[in-house]
Amino acid sequence: MLAMCLMLLVVEGESPPASPPPTRCIVHYDGQHRVCGELVGRDEDAVHITDEAGMQHSIPLPRVVAIEPLLELPAPSEGIVELIDGRQLRGLLKRDDCNAVEIMLHGVPVQMERHHVSRVWILDPLEKRYAELKKSMPLERPGAHLAFCRWLVREKAWPLAVLELEAHTSTHRSAEATRLLRAARAQHKLNSSQSGAKDGDQKESVTSNPRSPEPVDDAAVNLIRVYELDLNNPPPIQINEETRRAFLDAYRTSMLLPQTKEGLATLLAGEPIDVLKLIFAHRAREFYGQVQVLKEPEAFRRFRQSVHDLWLVPKCGSTDCHGGPDAGRFQLIRSTRLNDRIRTSNLLILDALTLDGQPMINWTDPMQSTLIQYALPAKQASRPHPSVVGWRPALKSPKSPTTMATTRWIESMMRSPRPTYPVEPPIKAPTETPETPRLPR
């Protein structure tokens, strides 16, 4: 059975394709030992391998248990990591070496120690799998072809799904195919409209500043919202049944989960916030991207209303200041029309940047944030803005309503330790190591 979906969930029954003899590999021998390195060769008597330290080993064939190949990944590739307990995780493979495997799950980098991994392989491109399945599941076999259509829907290959479902419904009578066709058409139309909207945003950004980097995408916006979501005051969220089942299956041995069928059924049908609390409790970051945050969290609302749209971009983000080509190390992304992608991009920039050894946002002492101190009049700041021709303070005083609203925004996001976002800012300047360790949620 092919993978359940493209959305990087636990998958079932995928088999690795045939591959040539490995050059980098792990040789398992004597039941509990292993050596990792470059495979020099093998003959009728032994396997010959050079380890990472340059030492050569010749392991007699009767002692060899298995030869586990390591992938060459010049670029991230879609693939599957099979764990020793049989679970398969599908995502974007980034690294496969002797000690660890790194895979992107929902945009979150996850590193797994190699001894937890059974094998790793790269998936064939969707077009190739589509062509192969189409031969074995033709339109003339209604049941098989409908299963083929279901697979395309699970893969979210909307143009192909619409094509095959239209052919199916025109040839066979099927209420399920008709329902799937409506859903596939709607998703295809939605993706096309979002793509067009993003293209428009990009053109707008280019018009505003030809050298300005592109803002982060909608998936990154949603993921950052998940990290900043307040469980005591959550915005509306959605977690579909497929994600719930995948999470419960991946952590089925956890004592934090219900141990009865009735309890599991309640979670599958219950409030999404209850599932999210369990996802957070397990630090199951591979599922964060599957949580759909339908409205901005309260801290994001404060950032939008009291900081970003009110004074940060209008006063500091002008083209002749930090929004232009000569912005220096602190550069904001600006546009003639602000949106959540731009706001999230600028939040990531602020969060990652230090200037003169001080963080732009001081999460432990908000008033000492460089963001605030550089925006105050020079005589009222403990660390005034460097002398620049034409500079004007963006904030009136330390006690002004706008300054106080800015500190309240920082306080609304404060958490110890602060989470490390798994999304790179679109503009990344060299930073100093922060004094306080920062860990993922």
MOPEHU-V948034 format. One record per residue. N is the residue number from 1. PSI is psi in degrees with one decimal (NA if undefined). Layout:
N,PSI
N,PSI
This chain:
1,135.7
2,170.9
3,146.6
4,-41.3
5,167.0
6,-7.5
7,26.4
8,44.4
9,176.4
10,132.9
11,162.9
12,137.4
13,16.2
14,139.5
15,137.2
16,144.8
17,160.3
18,141.5
19,154.3
20,162.9
21,136.8
22,154.8
23,-42.9
24,131.3
25,172.3
26,124.7
27,117.7
28,133.2
29,158.3
30,24.5
31,-29.1
32,3.8
33,160.5
34,156.4
35,137.3
36,139.0
37,-150.2
38,126.7
39,115.1
40,-39.2
41,176.0
42,144.7
43,-165.9
44,-9.1
45,-35.7
46,165.9
47,132.6
48,124.6
49,143.2
50,120.3
51,-178.9
52,-24.4
53,-0.9
54,2.6
55,141.3
56,140.0
57,139.7
58,112.0
59,118.9
60,137.9
61,-40.3
62,-21.0
63,-13.1
64,126.4
65,-44.7
66,154.7
67,113.7
68,112.7
69,149.7
70,136.8
71,143.9
72,118.7
73,80.5
74,-22.4
75,152.9
76,136.2
77,143.1
78,131.3
79,-170.0
80,136.9
81,119.6
82,123.1
83,166.1
84,-18.9
85,4.7
86,-14.3
87,147.4
88,127.6
89,129.5
90,131.8
91,-156.8
92,107.8
93,130.0
94,-31.5
95,139.2
96,103.4
97,-169.1
98,-29.5
99,-25.7
100,160.7
101,131.2
102,129.7
103,142.8
104,119.5
105,114.0
106,34.3
107,-0.6
108,124.1
109,124.8
110,126.9
111,126.1
112,133.5
113,143.2
114,-30.1
115,-9.5
116,-7.9
117,133.7
118,-48.5
119,162.5
120,138.2
121,158.0
122,137.4
123,145.8
124,153.2
125,150.9
126,-40.5
127,-37.8
128,-44.4
129,-36.5
130,-46.5
131,-39.9
132,-43.2
133,-36.1
134,-34.4
135,-39.0
136,-11.7
137,65.0
138,166.5
139,-28.0
140,-14.8
141,93.4
142,-47.2
143,-46.4
144,-40.7
145,-35.3
146,-38.2
147,-37.5
148,-42.9
149,-40.2
150,-40.8
151,-42.3
152,-38.1
153,-43.5
154,-34.5
155,-6.5
156,32.5
157,73.4
158,-44.6
159,-42.8
160,-37.5
161,-43.4
162,-43.5
163,-49.0
164,-36.9
165,-35.3
166,-41.1
167,-38.9
168,-47.4
169,-25.2
170,-17.1
171,-36.7
172,151.5
173,120.0
174,115.3
175,-36.8
176,-42.5
177,-38.2
178,-43.2
179,-44.4
180,-36.0
181,-43.3
182,-44.3
183,-42.3
184,-41.2
185,-42.8
186,-43.3
187,-40.1
188,-42.7
189,-41.2
190,-45.5
191,-39.1
192,-40.5
193,-39.2
194,-38.6
195,-41.2
196,-39.0
197,-42.1
198,-40.4
199,-40.0
200,-42.3
201,-41.4
202,-42.8
203,-36.6
204,-41.9
205,-41.0
206,-38.7
207,-38.4
208,-42.0
209,103.3
210,-24.2
211,3.9
212,132.5
213,163.3
214,143.0
215,167.0
216,163.6
217,178.1
218,-34.0
219,-39.2
220,-39.0
221,-47.8
222,-41.1
223,-42.3
224,-36.5
225,-38.7
226,-44.3
227,-30.3
228,9.7
229,131.7
230,114.4
231,-21.6
232,-17.6
233,64.0
234,145.8
235,171.4
236,135.5
237,163.0
238,138.3
239,113.5
240,165.6
241,-36.6
242,-43.4
243,-41.2
244,-44.8
245,-40.9
246,-41.6
247,-48.0
248,-34.9
249,-40.9
250,-30.6
251,30.4
252,-22.7
253,-2.5
254,136.6
255,-9.7
256,-15.2
257,153.5
258,143.5
259,1.2
260,156.7
261,-37.4
262,-42.1
263,-40.6
264,-38.9
265,-35.5
266,-41.4
267,-38.3
268,-32.3
269,-4.5
270,-165.3
271,136.1
272,-29.0
273,-30.9
274,-37.5
275,-41.7
276,-39.4
277,-39.5
278,-38.1
279,-44.2
280,-41.6
281,-33.7
282,-0.9
283,43.6
284,70.7
285,-18.4
286,-13.7
287,-3.4
288,-41.8
289,-14.4
290,-9.4
291,120.0
292,112.8
293,111.1
294,-14.4
295,147.1
296,138.9
297,162.7
298,-41.0
299,-35.9
300,-36.4
301,-43.7
302,-43.1
303,-44.6
304,-49.2
305,-39.3
306,-14.1
307,-71.7
308,-57.8
309,-20.7
310,-48.9
311,-26.7
312,-57.0
313,-45.2
314,-35.8
315,-35.9
316,-16.8
317,17.8
318,161.0
319,-23.4
320,9.2
321,-122.6
322,6.9
323,7.2
324,-179.4
325,-18.0
326,34.5
327,-22.7
328,-152.0
329,-28.0
330,100.2
331,129.4
332,152.4
333,129.7
334,162.7
335,161.5
336,-15.7
337,113.1
338,147.2
339,178.4
340,-28.4
341,-41.1
342,-42.4
343,-45.4
344,-39.1
345,-45.7
346,-32.3
347,-43.8
348,-38.9
349,-47.1
350,-42.3
351,-32.7
352,-16.4
353,141.0
354,144.0
355,129.8
356,37.7
357,2.2
358,140.7
359,146.8
360,-38.2
361,115.7
362,103.0
363,-19.8
364,-25.4
365,81.7
366,-38.2
367,-23.9
368,6.8
369,135.7
370,-33.9
371,-41.6
372,-46.7
373,-40.7
374,-17.1
375,-11.3
376,159.2
377,142.7
378,-39.0
379,-15.4
380,3.8
381,142.1
382,-26.8
383,88.5
384,158.3
385,140.1
386,149.9
387,115.8
388,134.4
389,127.8
390,-3.3
391,138.2
392,143.2
393,140.1
394,-22.9
395,144.7
396,-41.0
397,166.4
398,-23.0
399,6.6
400,153.7
401,-39.2
402,-40.5
403,-44.6
404,-37.1
405,-34.2
406,-43.2
407,-35.8
408,-33.9
409,-46.5
410,-42.9
411,-33.0
412,-18.8
413,-5.2
414,131.6
415,140.1
416,120.2
417,159.1
418,143.5
419,148.6
420,116.3
421,135.5
422,29.1
423,127.5
424,138.9
425,147.3
426,-22.0
427,115.5
428,114.1
429,153.9
430,134.2
431,159.8
432,157.2
433,125.1
434,150.3
435,-38.8
436,126.6
437,140.5
438,129.3
439,153.7
440,155.3
441,NA
